[in-house]
Amino acid sequence: MEPARARPARRAPQVLPARRVWFAGDVDDDRDETITRLLTTTRRWAVVGLSANDRRPAYSVSRFLQQALSIEIVPVHPKAETVHGAVGYATLAEVPGPVDVVDVFVRSALAGSVVDEAIALGAHAVWLQLGVVDAAAAARARAAGLDVVMDACPAIEAPRLGLV
């Protein structure tokens, strides 16, 4: 019979640094009203980060915008691919005609420059997708008169609000 092995000492639980919690009210005090208005009255959305890769969230969300909400999508991606029958453009500046909403599917670190391009383009709103958070960029957009939705997805919000 082997002697019993001593159990290793338990380590103290690791304490993680506190994360800043972002609240919807940081951008818009009446978020549901803004979301409802954007999903029901806007007709043309530039979807930044949309490519033909059907495994990316931008692909399915843009299809939802087209099919469920009858919104015209404009893919914006460096590859300038045609997606869901819509001609793509490499940059926002290349998109012809007016854009109601710029839907941002890029990392938070890149979102600020996209928001600045949306302001320069004359868009009416910016929508930063789930996980895309840039409070400074959102503040710049609001100061420029744009509606802002941040850290949300229209494919989740529309059913939640009974819009589809």
C-alpha positions in Angstrom: 0.0 0.0 0.0 1.4 3.4 -1.0 1.5 6.2 1.4 -1.1 8.9 0.9 0.1 11.9 -1.0 -0.3 15.3 0.6 -2.8 17.6 -1.2 -1.4 20.8 -2.6 -2.4 23.9 -0.6 -5.3 25.8 -2.0 -4.4 29.1 -3.7 -6.3 32.2 -2.8 -8.8 33.3 -5.4 -7.4 35.7 -7.9 -8.8 39.2 -7.8 -9.3 40.7 -11.2 -9.1 44.4 -11.8 -12.4 46.2 -12.0 -13.7 46.9 -15.5 -15.6 50.0 -16.4 -19.2 49.1 -16.9 -20.8 50.9 -19.8 -24.5 51.8 -19.4 -26.9 52.6 -22.2 -27.7 55.9 -20.6 -24.1 57.0 -21.1 -25.1 57.6 -24.7 -28.8 58.0 -24.9 -31.3 58.4 -22.0 -34.1 57.1 -24.2 -32.3 54.3 -26.0 -35.4 52.3 -26.9 -37.0 55.2 -28.6 -33.9 55.9 -30.6 -33.5 52.3 -31.6 -37.1 52.1 -32.6 -36.9 55.2 -34.7 -33.7 54.1 -36.4 -35.0 50.6 -37.2 -38.4 51.9 -38.5 -37.6 55.2 -40.3 -34.1 54.9 -41.8 -33.7 53.3 -45.2 -30.0 53.1 -46.1 -27.3 51.7 -43.8 -23.6 51.5 -44.6 -22.3 48.4 -42.8 -18.6 48.9 -42.1 -16.8 45.6 -41.8 -19.3 43.6 -44.0 -17.7 41.1 -46.2 -18.8 37.9 -48.0 -17.6 35.8 -45.1 -20.9 34.2 -44.0 -19.3 33.2 -40.6 -19.0 36.8 -39.4 -21.9 38.4 -37.5 -22.0 41.4 -40.0 -23.1 38.9 -42.7 -26.2 37.6 -40.9 -27.1 41.0 -39.3 -27.0 42.7 -42.7 -29.2 40.0 -44.1 -31.6 40.6 -41.3 -31.7 44.3 -42.0 -32.5 43.6 -45.6 -35.1 40.9 -45.2 -36.8 41.7 -42.0 -36.7 45.5 -42.0 -36.4 46.3 -45.8 -33.3 48.4 -45.2 -30.9 48.9 -48.1 -27.4 47.9 -47.0 -24.2 49.2 -48.4 -21.2 46.9 -47.6 -18.0 48.8 -46.6 -14.9 46.7 -46.4 -11.4 47.0 -47.8 -12.1 44.1 -50.2 -15.2 46.1 -51.6 -17.1 42.8 -52.1 -20.7 42.5 -53.3 -22.7 41.1 -50.4 -26.4 40.1 -50.5 -26.6 41.6 -53.9 -25.4 45.0 -52.7 -22.3 46.5 -54.3 -19.5 47.0 -51.8 -17.1 49.9 -51.3 -13.6 50.0 -49.8 -14.3 53.1 -47.6 -17.2 55.2 -46.4 -16.0 58.1 -48.4 -16.5 56.1 -51.6 -20.2 55.4 -50.9 -22.3 57.3 -53.3 -25.4 59.1 -52.1 -26.8 59.7 -48.6 -26.4 57.2 -45.8 -28.9 57.3 -42.9 -27.0 55.0 -40.5 -23.4 53.8 -40.3 -23.4 50.3 -38.7 -20.0 49.6 -37.2 -18.7 46.0 -37.2 -15.0 46.7 -36.3 -13.0 46.4 -33.2 -13.6 49.1 -30.5 -10.0 50.3 -31.1 -10.9 51.2 -34.7 -14.5 52.4 -34.1 -13.4 56.0 -33.4 -12.1 56.6 -36.9 -15.2 55.0 -38.5 -17.4 57.3 -36.4 -15.3 60.3 -37.5 -15.8 59.3 -41.1 -19.6 58.9 -40.5 -19.7 62.5 -39.2 -17.8 63.7 -42.2 -20.1 61.7 -44.5 -23.1 63.4 -43.1 -24.8 60.3 -41.7 -27.7 60.8 -39.4 -26.7 58.0 -36.9 -24.0 55.6 -35.9 -24.7 52.1 -34.6 -21.9 50.4 -32.8 -22.5 46.7 -32.6 -22.4 44.4 -29.6 -19.0 44.5 -28.0 -18.0 47.7 -29.9 -17.7 50.4 -27.3 -16.0 53.8 -27.7 -17.5 56.4 -25.4 -15.3 59.2 -26.7 -16.4 58.5 -30.3 -20.0 58.3 -29.3 -19.7 61.7 -27.5 -18.2 63.2 -30.7 -21.0 61.8 -32.8 -23.7 63.1 -30.4 -21.9 66.5 -30.3 -22.1 66.5 -34.1 -25.9 65.9 -33.9 -25.9 62.2 -34.8 -28.0 59.6 -33.0 -25.9 57.0 -31.4 -26.6 53.4 -30.4 -23.7 51.5 -28.8 -23.1 47.9 -27.8 -26.3 46.6 -29.3 -27.4 44.5 -32.3 -30.5 45.4 -34.5 -31.2 41.7 -35.0 -31.7 41.4 -31.2 -33.3 44.8 -30.6 -35.9 44.6 -33.3 -37.6 41.4 -32.0 -37.2 42.7 -28.4 -39.1 45.8 -29.2 -41.7 43.9 -31.2 -40.7 45.5 -34.6 -40.6 42.1 -36.4 
